[in-house]
Amino acid sequence: MAPQSETLGAESARLDPPTVTAVSPSVRVPDRRDLLLVAAVAVGLRLVAAVLLVESPRGLADPFLYQAFGQAIAAGYGYISLLGQPTAYYPPGYPFTLAVLQWPLDRLGVPEALPAVAAVGQALLGGVTAAAVAVGGGRLAASLRTGPAPRAVGLAAGLLVAAWPNLVVYSTVLLSETLFVALVSVALAAVLTVGRDVRWGAPLAVAAVVTGLATTVRPQALLYVPAVAAAWAVGRVPWRRIVLGTAVLLAGAAVVVAPWTLRNVVVMGAPVAVSTNLGDNLCIGFQDGASGGFSMNAACGTGTTYVDGPAVEVARNDELQRRAVAWVGDHLGELPGLSVRKLWITFGSDWDAVRAAESYGAAPQLSDGVRPVVHAAFDLTWWLLVAVAGVGLVVVGRSEGRRDVAGPVVILTGLAGAVVPVLFFGDPRFKMGVAPSLILLAGVGVVAVLGRLHPRQRGSTT
């Protein structure tokens, strides 16, 4: 295979000639060697980061709680809070994933090794993400009648997600970002493989099951289903196939989530579909004095917490939901400004993983002089990524393949992810819901820019 820089440079030039013939999405691009390359880069960078950064979580923050949940599940106590009460506060997908890793460690007598073993597992998930994004990038480019070559876009997208600094660092901490991004990337690649031919088959089945798994990690994954259906409609897929595809995606999610919902009916005494933190998330975002970001104050106080037992947890969730809905009804004029603040808090910076790796200040690993430099470098990388994604958006939007579904799928699923902070509150971690779509557009954008810089070079479509 040609060196990476030559491959990207030669094939990127296919942007400018209007006579490029569309490549069928069924063409296998990128090839197996490309997928192994991007996966190897992703895994390698994450393993290096693990060696440098992995520590046991400190402080009463999400990494510590996730570790405690996983340890309790592996020990046979079930999903319980720190006070030993059954809970459904956090979605179960990530705690149970950690429990699968913790169980053999307990039997081997090294229970304290969970952070390191989880980092290795999440490094491998990074490889899965990079390969899935590479496949999705190839499918997206293949749908464009005039645009970059599919193989080049697949390689560029895969390498971009492999080397994204914030995502690399997230793989070293006990947080759900790595797992969620991997699942969404696989589901998106499967949907792009389905293309306009929306019928029952392996790609649609994979998309359905993986969407269900992503829902157990973050219920916001269900927002991608109507986004995909809307994209099929934009692409003029026959309505019967749209109904079939949407039903399959929802059925897959339902089948995966149903056992947990049934557990909640029995254990929690209420039909909690996934988790009971919806009330807190809504109230944080919609209350008197809401900043747009995470902040807890008296407006969301009930005199109880989710660790007080199932009945109290469910009642508290219901009460906070009612308060948030009532506040929205009384403050409609404040919503536009509040939404802008939430979006800026979410998308305005990209060093949140560094903060998590330092246990949110409880375990500093960087000196006071180095930390702002690292933050600035991560932010610079983020804004460059956003810029090339903007170029990719223009290329996709101007493509003659307007009746294809790949572009609408990528754009609308990205918008669905961006809606999350508006619906709840702003947090830099929430941008990961947009990550797969953003990277796919960035892959198109990078190759388009390289094509402009090297207009005389030509590459093959595959």
N, C-alpha and C positions, 0 to 999 in steps of 0.2 A: 504493500500500500504506500502511496506517496506520502511524504511528510505532511503533517497536519497543516502547516502554514501554506504550503503549496496547494493542498487540496482546497482549503477555504478560499484562497486567492483566486485560483483558476476557475472554480465553479461559481464564485460569487458574481462573476461578470455576466451571468445570464439575466441579471435584472433589466439591463437597458434595451436589448433588442426586442421590439414588439412582435417579432416573428416566432418567438419561442413556442413550441408546441406543448400543450398541457401534458403532464405525465399522469397516467391513471393512478389513483390512490392505491390500487392493488399492487403497484410496483414495490418490490421489497427494498425500501431505502429508509435509513441507512442499512448496510449489511452487517453481518454478525461481527466482523472485525471492528467495525465502528462502535457497536454496542459494547463490546468488551473493552475497547479503549476508554470510552467515557466512564464506564463503570469502574474500571481500574483506577482512573484518576480520582474519581469521587471517593472510593474506598481508601485509597492511599492518603489523600489529604486529611480525611477524617481520622484515620488511625494516628497520623502524626499529631493532630490536634488533641486526640485522646491522651497520648503520652504526655503532652505538655500541660493539659488543663484538668483532667479528671480528678475530682475530689469528692468525698462524701458530702452530701448537701448539709448545710447548716442553716439555722434559723427556721422559723415557722412559716415557710413559704411553700409554694407548690411542689418543688423537687423533693423536699423532705416529706411532705404529705403523700406524694405518689409512692415514694419508697416504702413508707409505713403501710399504705394500702396493699401494695404488692407483697410485702412480707407477711401480713396478716392472712391474705388469701392463700399464699403458699403454705402457711402453717396450718391451714384447715379451719380458720376462724370465719371465713367468708369475708365479704366486703363490709368492713366495720370502720367506724370513726376512731379517732385517737382515744376516746373514752369507752370504746368497746361496744358501742351501739350500732346496729345495722344502719346503713346509710345508702343513699342513692344520689348524694350531692354532686359529686363529680361524675362525668360520663365514665362508663366502666372499661372502655376499650384499652386505654393505656395502663391502668392498674393491673388488669388481667394479663396484659403483655409482660409486664414486669414480674408478675407472679410466675409465669411460665419460665422465666429466667432464674428466679429466686429458688424455685423448688429443687432443682438439682444442686444448687450451691449449698442449700441447707443439708442435703444428704452427704455432700462431700466435705462438710465441716468448714466451709469458707463463706458463710452468709454475708460477711462484710464486703465481698467482692462484687456485689450487684452493680455499683456505679461503673466499674471498669468493664464488666461483661456487657452491661447495657450499652456502653459506648461502642464496643466492638459490634454488637448487633445493629446499632443505629448507623454505624459506618457502612455495614452491608446494605442497610435500607437506603443509604445515600447512593450506593451503586445501582440499586433497583430504580430509584428516582431518576438518575441520570440516563439510564437505558430507556426508561419509559418516555422521558421527555424527548430523547433523541428520536424514538419512533414517532411520537406525536409531531415533532418538528418536520420530519420527512413527509408525513401525511398532509400536514398543513401546506407545505410548499408544493407538494404534488397536485394540490387542488387549484393552485393559482395558474391562470392561463398565461400570464406574463409575470415572471418573478424569479427569485433565486432558485438554484437547483436543489432538489429535495435532499440529496445526500449532504450537501454543504450545510444546509439549515439544520438537519438532524445533528450533525457533528457540533455545530456552533451552539445549539441549544443545550445539548448534553454536556458540553464542556463548561458552559456558563453556569448551569446549576451545580455541576461538580465542584466548581471553584468559588461559588458565592460565599464570601467570608462569613456572613451572619448564619447561613444555613450550615456551614461547616462546624462552627462553634456550637450551634444548637445540638449537634449530634453527640456532644460530650456531656450534656446535662440531662437529668431525669425530667424531661418535659415532653409533651406529646407532639411538638412541632414536626420532628423528623418522621414519625409514624404517619401523621396526618398528611403531610406533603407527599410522602411515598404513595399512600393509598389514592389520593386525589389524582396524582400523576398517572398512575396505572389506569384508573377509571377513565380519565380524559383520553389517554392513548387508545383505549379500547373503543370509546365512542367515536374517535376520529377514524379508527379502522372500520367501523360500521359504515361511516360515510352516509351517502344518500340511500343505500340499500338497507333500510331499517327493517330487518326481519329477524326471526329467532335464529340464533347461531352462537358459536363460541364467543365472538367479541362482545355481543350484547349481553350474554350471560355473565361474562367476566365483569363488564361494567356494572351490572346489577348487583352482583355479590360484593364487589369491592366498594360500591357506593354504600351498601349496608354496613360493611366493616368501618368505613370512614364515619358513618353516622354514630357508631358506638364510641368513637373517639371525640368527635365534635358534631353534635346534631345539625350544625349549620350546613353539613354536607347535603342535606335534603334540598337546600336552595338551588343546588346545581341541576336538579331534575327538571323543574319548570324552565330553567335557563336553556337546557338542552332541547326541550320540547319547542321552545320559542325559536331556537336556532334552526330546527328542522322545518318549522313553519316558514321562516324567512327563506330557507333554501328550497321551498316549494315541494317538500316531500309530501306525497299523498296523505291525506288526513287519516286514513285507516292505519297507515304505517306509523304515523305520529302517535296515535292512540295506543297501538300495540307496543311501540318502543317505550312510551312513558309508563304504561302499565307494567312492563317487565322490570324497568328500573325501580319503580315503587314496590313491586312484589319482592324483588331481591332485597331491598332495604327492610321490608316488613319481615321476611323470613329470618334474616339475621338478627334483627332487633327483638323479635317476638319473645324468645326465651327470657331475655332480660326484663321485658315488660311484665311477663307472667311472674317472674321472681318478685318484682316490685309489688304486684297485686297481693301476693302472699305475705311477703316480709314487711313491706311498707304500709300495707293496708289501703293502697290507693293505686289506680292505674297510671302510674308514672311511666311515661313512654321510655325515657332514657335517663334523665337526671332532674334534680330538684333545685339546681342553681339558676333556673330561668328567672325566678323572682328577684334574686339579688342582682343579676345582670341587668334586668330591666330597671330596677329601682336606682341603681348606680347611675344609669344613663339618663333617667327622667325623674328629677327631684328638684326641690328648691335648692339653689346653690350648686347645681350640677356643673362641673368644670368642663365636661366633655371627656375627661379621662377617668381613671379609677380613683374613687374617693368614697370613703364610708363615713356617714355622719348620722345624726339623730333621725333624719328623714327616713332612713331605712332600718331603724332600730325597732325591734318588736319585744325586747326583753328576753328573747330566747335566741339560741343558735342551732345550727343543723346537727350539732353533736348531742343534743338533748333527747334524742330518740326519734323513731320513725313518725309518730303522730305529730309531734311538735315540728319536725322538719317539713312535713307535707303542709301543715297549716301555715307555717311561716312562708313557705313558697307561694301559696295561694294568696296570702295577705299582701305580700310585696308586689305580686303581679297586679292586684287590684289597685294598689296605690299608684303604681307607674301608669297604668291605663287612665286613671282619673286625672293624674297630673298632665298627661298629654292632652286630654280633652280640655283642660283649663288653660293651657299655655301653647296653643297652636302657633301663635306668632313668634314664639322663641325657637321653634324647631329648626328653621333654616340656618340661623347662626350657630345653634348648638351642633347641628350636623356638620357644618364646616369645621368647627373646632375638633370634633371627633375624628374626622378624616385627616386633619393635619397631625393630630397626636399619633394616629396610626401610621401614616405614610411619610411623616416629616423627618424621620431618622431611621437608622438601621444598625444600631449597635446594641440592641436589647439582649442578644445572646451573650454578649460579653458581661453584661450586668448579671445575667442568670448564672454564668460560669463563676462569678464571684459571690454566689449566694446572696445576691441583692444587697451587697455591702457587708455581709456577715463574715465573708472569707476573702478579703482582697488578695488578688494574685498579681496585679500590676501596680507599679509605683505611681504616685500622684503625678509625676512628670510624664510617664509613658501613657497613662490611661487616656488623656484627651487626644493624644496623637493617634492612638488606635481608634478611638471614636470617630475622629475626623476622616481617617482612612476608610473606615467602613461606610461612612456616609457618602464619601466621594464615589466609592464603588457602586453604592445604591443609586445615586443620581445618574451616573453613567449608564447603569442598567435601565433605568427609567427612560433615559434619552433614546437609547437604541431601540427600546420597546416602542417608543413613540414613532420612530422611523418605520419599524415593522408594522405598526398599526396603519400607517399611511399606505405602505406597499400593499397590505392585505385589502384595505378599503378601496384602492384604485385598481385592483386586479380585475381582469375581464371575467374571471370565474365567479361572478356574483351569484349564480344560482347554485353554487356548491355550498355545502353546509359547514365545511371545516372552519372557515373564517368566522362565521357567526357563532359557532360552538365555542371557539377560543375566546372571542370578545365577550359574549354574553355570560359565560361561566366566570370570566374575570370580573365582570360587573356584579354578578351574584356574590362573589367573595367580598367585593368592596362594600356591599350593602351591610355586612355584619356589624361593623362599628357604628353605623348610623342607627341600626336597630337596637343596639345595646350601649356600649361606651367605647371610646377610643383607647387602643393599646397597641404598641408596636408589634406585639405577638400576633395580632389579628391580621396583619398583612400577609401571613403565610397562606391564607385562603386564596389569595390572588396569585401566589408564587408560580404555579404551573403555567397558567395562561400568560402571565407577564414574561416568563422565560421563553415561551414559544414565540411570542411576538419579538422578543429581543433577538432570538436566533435568526429570524427573518431580517431584522434590522441590521445586525452585524454583517451578514452576508451581503445585504444590499449596499452598505457603506463600503465594504471591501470591493464590491463590484464597481463602484464609482471611482475608487482610488486606483483600480487596475483595469480600465475599460478595454484594453487590448487582449486580455487573457480570456480564454474560453475553456469551459469544462464540460463534462458529459452530464446528462440529466440524472444519471444514477450513481 
